[in-house]
Amino acid sequence: MKATKANLRFQLEALEPRVLLSGDGLLTSTNCSAGESVETEIVEGMDKASEPGSGGDELFADMEAEALAPATEALSPADNFEPVVTPNAVHPEEQSVLPRSARETSGVLVDQDFQPQLAANPPPQDPTLFIRSLALSLQQDADIVWTGAGDGESWSDADNWDLERTPIAEDDVLIDVADADFTVIVRGAIAVNSLTNRENLVFESGSLVLAEASTTTGFDWQSGFITALGSITNLGSFTISGTSIRDFNGIFVNEGIVLDSATGSIRFRGETTRIENRAGGVYQKEAGVMQLLQASAIRFINQGTYRQIGEQTVQFGIPFELHEGALIDVQGGRLNLSGGSENTGGEYRIAAGALLDLQATGHSFTGRYTGAGEGELRISTNLRAQ
C-alpha cells in the first residue's frame, strides 16, 4: 500500500515525546510543548507493516528509540513571531497556527508551500427546527397542553386538551401550538398551578387563580378577578378593556406593552400586590380608576414608560413610584396621582392641554428630574424633597 501524508491537528498534554496511533494509520513521533498544534506524517497500512517479514518490527523499534530519546530542542517563542497557518484535516473550518520557531524544530513537519483554504460555512438550518424543539421541551415540562382539537376556542371544552380533560389546580398548563393562531376564551372559575400562554387568551368573566409564576404573550382581560400568587409576566401584549369592575391580587410584571382602555375600576387587594412596569416596558392607560381596597404595600412601580392618552381623567388611587431613568408621559387628558408618589429620579413629559396633578396624600422626591412639554404640572398637596 502506498504511504501518503495528511495534515492532522493534535493537542499534546505533556512535555514528553510519545508515539501517537490513530485509526489504521501509523503516526511518526514528535517532541512538542503541551498545548501546541503540530502536523505529523501518517503512514497508511499499519496492519501490513506489522505482518511478519514486512519490516514492521524494525520500524516500531526505531520509533520507540526515537520516542524515548530526549528532545534535541525545546520550543520557545521567536523574537519576531510570524504565525504559520496550517490546515486541520479533522475540523476543516478551524486553522492551526504555529510560531516560526516550530518550523525549525526537529520532529515537526510543516509543508512550506502550503496555501490554506478556508472552509465554507455549513448551510443554514431551518429555524423552525429550533422552534419545534423548544416547543417540545416546553410540552415535556407541562402537565397538560392545549391542542385546539375540540371547538378550537373554549377553555372548558375537554377535547381542546391533550389529556381530554380540562386543567385542574395541580396542573402546569401550556397553550402554544406551532404554525397556528388560537384564541382561547376563558369563562367561569379557573385555578391552575401555572400558565404558559403563547396564543391569545381572552378572559371574559369569572376568576383565574395562578399559584406559581406564569407568563403570557397575548392576553385580553375583559372582566373577572385575577389572583397571581406567584406572578404573571407579560412578555408581549396585555389588553385591559370593557366597562366592568375587576379585582387583582398578586404580582403583575410587564416587560412588553399593556394597553389599558377600561373605563371601569381595577381594584387592588392583598398584602404583596404590586404592578412592576420594568425597564423597556410600556403601560398605556386611557381612562378608568386604579383603586386601593386596603391599606398595604400595594403600589405601581414604574421603571419603564407610563403613558396616558385620550382626553379622559385617570384616577391613580394606589401609590406610584417613578424610578431613575423611567418616564411619565401624559399626552392627553388628566392624570391624578391621588395615592401619593415616591420619586427617585426620572422624566416628566406633559403635552399641551394635558395635566398631571399631584394631589391628596404626600409625594416625596429624591434625585434629579427632567421635564418637557407645554402642559401643566399641578401640586395640590405637600411635597417632601430629600
C-alpha positions as CSV (number, residue, x, y, z in Angstrom):
1,M,0.0,0.0,0.0
2,K,1.4,3.4,-0.9
3,A,2.3,5.7,2.0
4,T,0.7,9.1,1.9
5,K,0.9,12.3,4.1
6,A,-2.1,14.0,5.6
7,N,-2.2,17.0,7.8
8,L,-3.9,16.5,11.2
9,R,-4.1,18.5,14.4
10,F,-3.3,17.1,17.8
11,Q,-3.1,18.7,21.3
12,L,-0.3,17.2,23.4
13,E,-0.9,17.4,27.1
14,A,2.6,16.9,28.5
15,L,6.2,18.0,27.6
16,E,7.2,14.5,26.6
17,P,7.8,12.5,23.4
18,R,5.2,9.8,22.6
19,V,4.0,7.6,19.7
20,L,0.5,8.5,18.5
21,L,-1.7,6.0,16.9
22,S,-5.0,6.8,15.1
23,G,-7.3,4.6,13.0
24,D,-5.4,2.2,10.9
25,G,-2.5,4.6,10.3
26,L,0.9,5.0,12.0
27,L,1.9,8.4,13.1
28,T,5.6,9.3,13.5
29,S,6.7,10.6,16.9
30,T,7.4,14.2,17.7
31,N,8.5,16.4,20.5
32,C,6.4,19.4,21.3
33,S,5.3,21.5,24.3
34,A,1.9,20.9,25.9
35,G,-1.0,22.6,24.0
36,E,0.9,23.1,20.7
37,S,-0.8,22.2,17.5
38,V,1.5,20.2,15.2
39,E,1.4,18.4,11.9
40,T,2.6,14.8,11.6
41,E,3.1,12.3,8.9
42,I,0.7,9.3,8.6
43,V,1.9,6.1,7.1
44,E,-1.1,4.2,6.0
45,G,-1.2,0.4,6.1
46,M,-0.1,-0.2,9.7
47,D,-1.6,-3.6,9.6
48,K,0.6,-4.5,6.6
49,A,3.6,-3.1,8.3
50,S,3.1,-5.4,11.3
51,E,3.0,-8.5,9.2
52,P,6.0,-10.9,9.5
53,G,8.8,-10.1,7.2
54,S,7.4,-6.7,6.3
55,G,10.0,-4.8,8.3
56,G,7.3,-3.6,10.8
57,D,9.3,-4.9,13.8
58,E,12.3,-2.8,12.9
59,L,10.0,0.2,12.2
60,F,8.4,0.0,15.7
61,A,11.9,-0.5,17.3
62,D,13.2,2.6,15.6
63,M,10.2,4.6,16.6
64,E,10.4,3.5,20.2
65,A,14.0,4.5,20.4
66,E,13.3,7.9,18.9
67,A,10.3,8.4,21.2
68,L,12.4,7.7,24.3
69,A,15.2,9.9,23.2
70,P,15.3,13.4,24.9
71,A,14.1,16.4,22.8
72,T,17.0,18.0,21.0
73,E,15.5,21.4,21.1
74,A,12.8,23.0,23.3
75,L,10.1,25.1,21.7
76,S,10.3,28.8,22.6
77,P,8.6,31.9,21.2
78,A,10.7,33.5,18.4
79,D,11.7,37.1,18.9
80,N,9.9,38.1,15.8
81,F,6.7,36.0,15.9
82,E,5.3,35.2,12.5
83,P,2.4,32.8,12.6
84,V,2.2,30.0,10.1
85,V,-1.4,28.9,9.3
86,T,-1.7,25.1,8.8
87,P,-4.8,23.1,7.8
88,N,-6.8,21.0,10.1
89,A,-8.0,17.8,8.4
90,V,-10.3,16.8,11.2
91,H,-12.0,20.1,11.5
92,P,-11.6,21.9,8.2
93,E,-13.4,25.0,9.4
94,E,-10.6,25.6,12.0
95,Q,-6.9,26.6,11.5
96,S,-3.8,25.7,13.5
97,V,-1.2,28.5,14.0
98,L,2.4,27.6,14.6
99,P,5.2,30.0,15.6
100,R,8.1,30.3,13.2
101,S,10.4,28.5,15.6
102,A,8.2,25.4,15.4
103,R,9.0,25.1,11.7
104,E,12.7,24.7,12.6
105,T,12.1,22.2,15.4
106,S,13.1,18.6,14.9
107,G,10.2,16.2,14.5
108,V,7.7,18.8,13.4
109,L,6.8,18.6,9.7
110,V,5.5,21.7,8.0
111,D,4.7,22.0,4.3
112,Q,6.4,25.3,3.4
113,D,4.4,25.6,0.1
114,F,1.0,25.0,1.7
115,Q,-1.6,27.6,0.9
116,P,-4.5,27.5,3.4
117,Q,-8.1,27.2,2.2
118,L,-10.8,28.4,4.5
119,A,-13.8,26.0,4.6
120,A,-17.1,27.5,3.7
121,N,-19.8,27.8,6.4
122,P,-22.2,25.0,6.6
123,P,-25.6,25.7,5.0
124,P,-28.1,27.4,7.4
125,Q,-30.5,25.1,9.2
126,D,-34.2,25.5,9.1
127,P,-35.1,27.9,12.0
128,T,-38.4,26.1,12.5
129,L,-36.4,23.1,13.8
130,F,-35.2,25.1,16.8
131,I,-38.7,26.5,17.4
132,R,-40.3,23.0,17.3
133,S,-37.6,21.7,19.6
134,L,-38.3,24.5,22.1
135,A,-42.0,23.8,21.9
136,L,-41.3,20.1,22.6
137,S,-39.2,21.0,25.6
138,L,-42.0,23.2,27.0
139,Q,-44.5,20.4,26.4
140,Q,-42.4,18.0,28.3
141,D,-42.4,20.3,31.3
142,A,-46.2,20.9,31.1
143,D,-48.8,18.6,32.7
144,I,-51.5,19.4,30.2
145,V,-51.2,21.0,26.7
146,W,-53.7,22.9,24.5
147,T,-54.3,21.2,21.2
148,G,-57.5,23.0,20.0
149,A,-58.8,19.7,18.6
150,G,-62.3,20.4,20.1
151,D,-64.2,23.6,19.2
152,G,-60.8,25.3,19.0
153,E,-61.6,28.2,21.4
154,S,-63.2,27.2,24.7
155,W,-61.0,26.5,27.8
156,S,-63.9,24.5,29.2
157,D,-64.0,22.0,26.2
158,A,-62.1,18.9,27.3
159,D,-61.5,18.0,23.6
160,N,-59.2,21.0,23.3
161,W,-56.6,19.5,25.6
162,D,-54.2,16.6,25.1
163,L,-55.4,14.7,28.1
164,E,-59.1,15.1,27.0
165,R,-60.0,16.9,30.2
166,T,-59.8,20.5,31.4
167,P,-56.9,21.7,33.6
168,I,-57.1,21.3,37.4
169,A,-55.4,23.1,40.3
170,E,-52.3,21.0,40.3
171,D,-51.6,21.4,36.5
172,D,-48.8,23.4,34.8
173,V,-50.7,24.5,31.7
174,L,-49.1,25.2,28.2
175,I,-51.0,26.9,25.4
176,D,-48.7,27.1,22.4
177,V,-49.5,25.5,19.1
178,A,-46.8,25.7,16.3
179,D,-47.9,27.0,12.9
180,A,-51.4,28.0,14.3
181,D,-53.1,31.0,15.9
182,F,-55.7,30.2,18.5
183,T,-57.9,32.5,20.6
184,V,-58.7,30.8,23.9
185,I,-61.8,32.0,25.7
186,V,-61.9,31.7,29.5
187,R,-65.1,31.8,31.5
188,G,-66.0,30.6,34.9
189,A,-63.8,29.6,37.9
190,I,-60.3,28.5,36.7
191,A,-57.5,27.5,39.1
192,V,-54.1,26.0,37.9
193,N,-50.6,25.8,39.3
194,S,-49.0,27.8,36.5
195,L,-49.8,29.0,33.0
196,T,-47.6,29.5,30.0
197,N,-49.6,31.1,27.2
198,R,-48.2,31.9,23.8
199,E,-51.5,32.3,22.0
200,N,-54.2,34.9,22.5
201,L,-56.1,34.3,25.7
202,V,-59.4,36.2,26.3
203,F,-60.5,36.3,30.0
204,E,-64.2,37.2,29.6
205,S,-65.6,36.6,33.1
206,G,-65.2,34.6,36.3
207,S,-62.0,34.0,38.3
208,L,-58.5,33.0,37.3
209,V,-56.1,31.7,40.1
210,L,-52.4,31.1,39.3
211,A,-50.5,29.5,42.2
212,E,-47.0,29.8,40.7
213,A,-45.1,32.1,38.3
214,S,-46.8,32.3,34.9
215,T,-46.1,34.0,31.6
216,T,-48.2,35.2,28.7
217,T,-47.6,36.9,25.3
218,G,-51.2,37.6,24.4
219,F,-53.9,38.4,27.0
220,D,-57.2,40.3,26.9
221,W,-58.7,41.0,30.3
222,Q,-62.3,41.9,29.7
223,S,-63.8,41.2,33.2
224,G,-63.4,39.0,36.2
225,F,-60.9,38.5,39.1
226,I,-57.2,37.5,38.7
227,T,-55.1,36.1,41.5
228,A,-51.4,35.7,40.7
229,L,-49.9,34.4,43.9
230,G,-46.5,33.6,42.2
231,S,-46.6,36.3,39.5
232,I,-47.9,36.8,36.0
233,T,-45.4,38.3,33.5
234,N,-46.5,39.9,30.2
235,L,-43.9,39.3,27.5
236,G,-46.0,40.6,24.6
237,S,-49.3,42.4,24.6
238,F,-51.7,42.6,27.5
239,T,-55.1,44.4,26.9
240,I,-57.5,45.6,29.6
241,S,-60.8,46.6,28.1
242,G,-64.5,46.9,28.9
243,T,-66.7,48.8,31.5
244,S,-66.8,46.2,34.3
245,I,-65.2,46.4,37.7
246,R,-62.5,43.9,38.2
247,D,-60.1,42.8,41.0
248,F,-56.4,41.9,41.0
249,N,-54.5,40.2,43.8
250,G,-50.8,39.3,43.4
251,I,-47.8,40.4,41.3
252,F,-48.1,41.7,37.7
253,V,-44.9,42.2,35.8
254,N,-44.8,44.0,32.4
255,E,-41.9,43.5,30.0
256,G,-44.0,44.2,26.9
257,I,-46.9,46.6,26.4
258,V,-50.1,47.0,28.3
259,L,-53.0,48.7,26.6
260,D,-55.5,49.7,29.3
261,S,-58.7,51.3,27.9
262,A,-61.0,50.0,30.6
263,T,-63.4,52.6,31.9
264,G,-64.4,50.6,35.0
265,S,-62.3,50.4,38.1
266,I,-59.4,48.0,38.7
267,R,-59.4,47.2,42.5
268,F,-56.2,46.1,44.1
269,R,-56.2,43.9,47.2
270,G,-53.6,41.7,49.1
271,E,-50.6,42.5,51.2
272,T,-47.9,41.8,48.5
273,T,-49.9,43.1,45.5
274,R,-47.9,45.3,43.1
275,I,-47.5,46.2,39.4
276,E,-43.9,46.2,38.1
277,N,-43.6,48.1,34.8
278,R,-40.0,47.1,34.1
279,A,-37.3,49.0,32.0
280,G,-38.4,48.7,28.4
281,G,-42.0,48.0,29.3
282,V,-44.8,50.4,28.3
283,Y,-48.0,50.8,30.3
284,Q,-50.5,52.9,28.3
285,K,-53.7,53.9,30.0
286,E,-56.6,55.8,28.6
287,A,-59.3,56.0,31.2
288,G,-60.6,54.5,34.5
289,V,-59.6,54.2,38.1
290,M,-56.8,52.4,39.9
291,Q,-58.5,51.8,43.3
292,L,-56.8,50.7,46.5
293,L,-59.1,48.4,48.5
294,Q,-57.0,48.1,51.6
295,A,-54.0,49.8,53.3
296,S,-51.0,47.7,52.5
297,A,-47.8,47.7,50.4
298,I,-49.7,47.8,47.1
299,R,-48.0,50.1,44.6
300,F,-47.3,50.8,40.9
301,I,-43.6,50.6,40.3
302,N,-42.6,52.4,37.1
303,Q,-39.1,51.6,35.7
304,G,-40.1,51.9,32.1
305,T,-42.7,54.2,30.5
306,Y,-46.2,55.1,31.8
307,R,-48.1,56.8,29.1
308,Q,-51.6,58.4,29.2
309,I,-53.5,59.1,26.0
310,G,-57.0,60.3,25.2
311,E,-59.0,63.2,26.8
312,Q,-60.4,61.5,29.9
313,T,-59.3,61.6,33.6
314,V,-57.4,58.7,35.1
315,Q,-57.6,58.5,38.9
316,F,-54.5,56.7,40.3
317,G,-55.5,55.8,43.8
318,I,-52.5,53.5,44.5
319,P,-49.0,54.8,45.3
320,F,-46.9,55.5,42.2
321,E,-43.1,55.0,42.1
322,L,-41.1,56.8,39.5
323,H,-37.6,55.4,39.3
324,E,-34.4,56.8,37.8
325,G,-34.4,56.5,34.0
326,A,-38.2,56.0,33.9
327,L,-40.8,58.2,32.2
328,I,-44.3,59.6,32.9
329,D,-45.7,60.7,29.5
330,V,-49.0,62.5,29.7
331,Q,-50.0,63.0,26.1
332,G,-53.7,63.9,26.8
333,G,-56.3,64.2,29.5
334,R,-55.7,64.5,33.2
335,L,-53.7,62.2,35.4
336,N,-54.4,62.5,39.2
337,L,-51.8,60.8,41.4
338,S,-54.1,60.8,44.4
339,G,-52.5,57.8,46.1
340,G,-49.2,59.6,46.6
341,S,-45.9,59.0,44.9
342,E,-42.3,58.3,45.6
343,N,-39.9,59.7,43.0
344,T,-36.2,58.7,42.9
345,G,-35.4,60.3,39.5
346,G,-36.9,60.2,36.1
347,E,-38.5,62.3,33.4
348,Y,-41.9,64.1,33.1
349,R,-43.4,64.9,29.7
350,I,-46.7,66.7,29.7
351,A,-48.2,67.7,26.3
352,A,-50.0,70.9,25.6
353,G,-53.5,70.8,27.1
354,A,-52.7,67.8,29.4
355,L,-52.5,67.9,33.2
356,L,-50.5,66.0,35.8
357,D,-51.9,66.6,39.3
358,L,-50.0,65.6,42.4
359,Q,-52.9,65.6,45.0
360,A,-54.2,64.1,48.2
361,T,-51.6,62.3,50.1
362,G,-47.8,63.1,50.3
363,H,-45.3,62.9,47.5
364,S,-41.6,62.6,48.0
365,F,-38.7,63.5,45.6
366,T,-35.1,62.3,45.7
367,G,-32.5,62.8,43.0
368,R,-32.6,64.8,39.7
369,Y,-35.5,65.2,37.4
370,T,-36.1,66.5,33.9
371,G,-39.3,67.7,32.2
372,A,-40.6,68.7,28.8
373,G,-43.8,69.8,27.1
374,E,-46.2,72.7,27.3
375,G,-48.7,71.0,29.7
376,E,-49.3,71.6,33.4
377,L,-47.8,70.1,36.5
378,R,-50.1,70.9,39.4
379,I,-49.1,70.4,43.0
380,S,-52.2,70.1,45.2
381,T,-50.6,68.7,48.4
382,N,-47.4,68.9,50.4
383,L,-44.1,67.8,48.9
384,R,-41.1,66.2,50.6
385,A,-37.8,66.9,49.0
386,Q,-34.8,64.9,50.1
